[in-house]
Structure formats: C-alpha cells, structure tokens
Amino acid sequence: MSGLVLDHLAVSYGLRPAVRGLTLHVKAGESVALVGANGAGKTSTLLALAGALKQSARISGTQTFEDRAFPWGDVRARLAAGISLVPEREKVFALLTVRENLRIGASRAVGDRVRVDDVLSWFPRLRERRDTLAGNLSGGEQQMLALGVSLIGTPRLILLDEPTLGLAVPVIEEFCASLRRLRAELGLSALVAESDSNWLPHLADRAVVIDRGRQVADFRRLEERDLDAIHDVMLGLSNTREVSHA
Ligand SMILES: Nc1ncnc2c1ncn2[C@@H]1O[C@H](COP(=O)(O)OP(=O)(O)OP(=O)(O)O)[C@@H](O)[C@H]1O
C-alpha cells in the first residue's frame, strides 16, 4: 500500500498510555485530519511519525511510507524520504530573522527540490519581512514561517500540529489557501492534527477522530453533515468524560 501506513501505533510515557493501537492510512497526495480533544494523542502520533518522540517514550507498531519501513526514532531517514514535521510556530527561532530561520531549515534538509528562495516567493509576506526577527512576526506569519521551514528539501508528507490554534479567522483562511495551493503544486500528502472541527474541510480530504489514543470514527468526506456528525461525536466524547470524572 503506498502513501503513509501506520499500523497499531502504541505510545506510552512511563506507565501512562498516550496512543493505543492506532492504525491509519494517508494515500499519496491525500490530506487526513487527526481530530481529537486535548490529550487524545494527536501530538504523540505526529512526533512518532516524524521520528521525534522523546527517547524515554515507549513505542510499538510499524510505520511505512511509500512501501518502505522506518525504524522508530530515525529522524534523518524520514527527512530523506520527505517526511517533515511542521514545527509549532512558537518553536521558530525568535532571535533570528525570517531568512536565517529558513537557512537553518536548509542546513538540516535532505535534497533541494524546495529552497529558501522558493519559500520566499510563495509567501510574499515572509519575503517582505525576510530581515525581521521571527519573534517580531505576527502569529500567522510565524505559522507560515514554520510551514516554510518544513517545506525546504524534498517534502512528500507534512505533519502539522494544530496549525489554526489561536489565529484570527482571516489569517487561518490565508494559511489554509496557501497550504492547499502548495499541496497541489508539490503533490504533498498531509496529516493534520486539529481540535477545531470547523476548519477541517479547508485542511483535509477526510478525518479520523481519536479519543484516549484510539480511533473512534472515520469520516470519508467532509461535507456539512459530516462536520455536524464529527461535532456530535466530539460532544458525546466530552460528555462521557464529564460523567466519568463526576
Ligand atoms: N512528554 C510527555 N510525558 C508524559 N506524558 C505526556 C507527554 N506528552 C504527552 N503526554 C500525555 O499523553 C497523552 C496524550 O498527549 P498528546 O499531547 O499526544 O495529546 P494531544 O491530542 O496532542 O493533546 P494536546 O492538544 O493537549 O497537545 C496526554 O495524557 C498527555 O498528558
């Protein structure tokens, strides 16, 4: 099966399970949303797929991308295959300029299909602000920079963690439009962790809902009635939690 195949991923921190047997398939060129409340296991899944989980985390299951298996924890092999984690926007280097951040991305990248100048041409706002310290950018600009850094090299699959969190509506619209355009232009696949179901149709082709590290629903389409159903599933899960905590 081509694309990304995650089979029975389990992650735990000490005795605490964070992901419990998650199986996922992202086809070549497809974007899948991983939807869940806080603590559902979204970030742990993305970090595992990027080879970037803390060494103290226990991990099992298998990951293949384009029919090749990857040992857990090997970031370099994943970068060489074009699997790239979009860093959280707070993780851009605040005391370096936009261009310097992109150059650091280039120094870590494998391959040069996408270069610093390509990113600056795709994001005119970053080009205008290329000599500005990243810490002085707006949240939306930092999110674009984080995406830009992850695209440098030979991107094939990007992993995004809550890209819309805390951004204003017009900024999210602009970000989603850029992402859609670049996915088409570069033939990128994506796995996008989201807790806000409203933006799913702008970010993904389908959605997998997880709770406490397990898949609870799979939506093959993201039309309005599917979004209502996702909303209901999320509401049901949060009510169950409240009852079990009462
Ligand atoms: N480094 C860590 N050490 C210990 N426990 C952790 C660690 N990272 C995450 N966890 C726990 O694992 C579970 C899943 O967390 P994870 O961050 O993967 O979920 P999430 O869906 O991304 O949630 P959020 O949106 O809050 O980040 C949670 O119970 C969390 O407290």
The ligand as a Gaussian input file, in Angstrom:
#p B3LYP/6-31G(d) Opt

LIG

0 1
 N        6.293000      14.075000      27.302000
 C        5.249000      13.560000      27.968000
 N        5.419000      12.966000      29.174000
 C        4.361000      12.429000      29.825000
 N        3.088000      12.418000      29.358000
 C        2.856000      13.002000      28.177000
 C        3.923000      13.605000      27.409000
 N        3.399000      14.103000      26.262000
 C        2.072000      13.821000      26.301000
 N        1.757000      13.164000      27.442000
 C        0.420000      12.651000      27.817000
 O       -0.011000      11.785000      26.765000
 C       -1.395000      11.989000      26.480000
 C       -1.569000      12.393000      25.014000
 O       -0.952000      13.662000      24.827000
 P       -0.783000      14.344000      23.383000
 O       -0.041000      15.631000      23.586000
 O       -0.231000      13.348000      22.451000
 O       -2.302000      14.631000      23.015000
 P       -2.925000      15.757000      22.072000
 O       -4.147000      15.152000      21.485000
 O       -1.907000      16.283000      21.144000
 O       -3.343000      16.864000      23.111000
 P       -2.975000      18.443000      23.131000
 O       -3.852000      19.052000      22.111000
 O       -3.335000      18.826000      24.547000
 O       -1.500000      18.520000      22.848000
 C       -1.887000      13.052000      27.459000
 O       -2.448000      12.372000      28.568000
 C       -0.620000      13.774000      27.865000
 O       -0.719000      14.296000      29.186000

